[in-house]
Amino acid sequence: MNPFKQSGQILPIASLNSVYVDNVLADQLFRPSLIVAEIIENKDELGLSYIEDSQKLSHMFNDLLNSDLDSIRRKATQIAEMFGRRLAKFLGTLFKPSELSVSNRLNWTEEHWNFWKTIDNIYLVGGLTSPILTQIFYNEVEKYFNEQEIKNKHITFIEGSSNLGTHGLASIVENGDYLLFDFGQTNIKRGRHYKKEGKVVIDTILPSISSDFLFYKTKNVKEVEAIAHKLHNYIVEAIVKTYKQVAFTGENIYMSIANYVFDGKIYSQRGGYGKLSYIAENYEDYLNKELTKELNKEITVKLFHDTSAMALMFKDQANTAVISLGTAFGIAFP
C-alpha cells in the first residue's frame, strides 16, 4: 500500500521539498533557479557579462558546456557537475537516507521511507533543456549510486517535457472532445484532444500563455483573498479565451494545477494556486458553475495535481515515481 496516496490521489505528505539531505532541505540544494543563480554569479568567467536577462542565461547553458574556449567550458562543466552531484545526493537520500535525513523529516515514518525502497524506476521530467547538462546529471547520479551501493534503480531523464502534463491528460480521454490545461507556476500549457469511437480525431497543442497572480508577499488575509479572486478570474479568462480560440463545442475540461488536489479541493497550505481555497472549499465544483454561467452551457471540469497528470504517461508501470524539476520538486506515483 502506498502511504503517499489516498483513493488514488497524491497527498501533501509526499512532498519532496521537505526532504532533508542530512541538514539541508532538498529545494535549497537543487532546483533550476539555483543553477541560474550560479550562472549569474559566475557570468564574467563564463563570458556572459553582457547578458542581463536571466532567462537567456539558462537557455545558453548548453552552448557554454560545448564552448570552444577551454576556460568557459571548464567552468560550465564544474557548475553542471556540482548540481548533478547535489541531485544525485537528493535521489540517493530517498533510497538510502542518513540518520539526519530520517530524523529531520518529522512527518515520515518508517512506512514512508520503506515505500521508497520499493521504487525501481524514477522518471525526471521538466526543467531540463540542455542535452549536455542532462548527460552530466545522469553521469553524476550513476557515479553516486555506485559509490553508495544503491542497486537496481533505473533513473530516466526526459527532456523537452513541457507538455507532458497535457499529454498525460489526453492519455485518459476515451471518447469525446476535451480541452486540456496545465496551470504551472510560470506558464499555462493548453491543448485539445478529441476522440471518436476510440480514435483520435483532433490532437492540438496550443501556444502557452503566462501564469499570473501566483506570488505575493502579504500575509493579510483580505489581501490574499483579493489576489485569489484575481487569480480565479484569470483562470476563467484563459479557459474562455481558449474555448473560443479553437471553436470548442464540447463540455469537458481536464485541468492540472501546480498544487495538491483531493476530490476537487485544493490544498491551502501552499502558495501559488493554494490561495484558490479562499474562493471555495471545493474549487472544482465552483469552477464548473462559473464556467457554465460564463459559457451558457453545462461545463464539467476535472482537476488534477500537476505531476500526477504527467505521471499518467507511465500509468502502466509498477514501482515507479515521477519527479518534476520545476520551480520546486513535484512528485507522483502512477
BAGUMAR-562743 format. One record per residue (C-alpha): x negated, y, z negated. Coordinates in steps of 0.2 Angstrom, whole numbers, plus 5000, padded with zeros to 4 digits. Layout:
XYZ ...
END
This chain:
500050005000 499450175005 499450294989 499250445000 500950415009 502750405004 504150355016 502850355030 502450535026 500750605020 500650685003 499650834997 498650724986 497750655002 496950825004 495050805009 494750995005 494750944986 493550804988 491850844980 490150794987 489350774970 489750954963 490151044980 491851054987 491950975004 492651135013 491251235005 490051105013 490651085031 491951175042 491751265059 491751435051 490251395041 489251345057 489751515065 489151605049 487451515050 487351555068 487651745064 486351735050 485051675062 485651755078 484051855080 483051695080 484251625092 484151765104 485951825101 485651995093 486652075107 488251975104 489552055092 490951935095 490851785083 492051685094 490751695108 489351635097 490251465093 490551435112 488751475116 488051345104 487951205117 486851315128 485751355113 485451175110 484951155128 483951315129 482351315140 481551415126 480751295113 480951415098 482851435102 483151255105 482251205089 483151325078 484851275085 484451095083 483951125065 485651205061 486551065070 485650935060 485951025044 487851025047 487850855054 486950795038 488250885027 489650805037 488850635035 488750655016 490550705016 491150555026 489950445016 490750504999 492450445005 491750265006 490350264993 490650414981 489450464967 489950464949 490050654950 491150644965 492350524957 492450624940 492650794949 494150734959 495450734945 496950684954 496250524962 496250364953 495350204957 496850164968 496450314979 494650284981 494850094984 496050134998 494750225007 493650075006 494949985017 494750115031 493750045045 493950175058 493850365057 494350475072 493650655070 494650775081 494750965084 493451105081 492151025092 491751095109 489951065111 489450895118 487650905112 488250955094 489450815094 487950695098 486850765084 488350745072 488550565077 486750535075 486650605058 488150515052 487450345059 485750385050 486550425034 487750275034 486250165037 485250245023 486750215011 487150045017 488850095022 489349955034 490649905046 491350085048 491750145065 491650335067 492350415083 492150595088 493550665100 493050825109 494250935118 495650885107 496551045105 498150975112 498150815103 499550865092 500750895106 500150735115 500550645099 502250715098 502550675116 502050495112 503550465102 504850535114 505850385120 507150475131 507750655134 506950825136 505950895121 505051055118 503351025108 502451145097 500951135086 500851285075 499051295070 498051425059 497351505075 498451455090 500151385094 500051245106 501551215117 502251085129 503751005136 504050815138 505450745147 505850555149 507250475159 507650295157 505950275148 504950355162 504050525161 504950655172 504050815166 502450825156 501951005154 500551095144 500951275142 499651415138 499351435119 499851595110 499051665095 499651625077 500151775066 500751825049 499751675041 498451765030 498751885016 497851945000 499352004990 500051894975 501551994974 503051884976 504152014985 502752054997 502351875001 504251845004 504251995016 502751915026 503651745025 505151825034 503951905047 503151735050 504851645052 505451775064 503851755074 504051565075 505851585081 505251715094 503951595100 505151455102 506451555110 505151635122 504551455127 506351395129 506751525142 504951515150 505251335155 507151355158 507451215145 509151135145 508851015131 509151025112 507750935104 506151015097 504650925089 503551045079 502051015069 501351145057 499651165048 500451115031 501150965022 502950925026 504150805017 505850775024 505950945031 505251035016 503651125017 502351115003 502251284994 500551264986 499551315001 499351475010 499751505029 501351415033 501651365015 502451535012 503951475023 504551385007 505151555001 506351555016 507251395012 506951245001 507151135017 506451245031 506851115044 508751125041 508551315040 507651325057 508951215065 510351335060 509351485065 508951425082 510651355085 511351535082 509951615092 510251505107 512051475105 511951285107 511551145095 509751135092 508850995082 507051025076 505950885068 504550955058 502850865056 501250885047 499950935060 498650805058 499950675056 500550725073 498850705080 498750535072 500250475082 499050445096 498250305086 499850235078 499450055084 497850045075 497749975057 496450035044 496250205052 496050385047 496150535057 495150685051 495450855059 493950985059 494851145060 495051295048 494951165035 494950975034 496550885039 496950705036 498250575041 498350395042 499350325057 
END
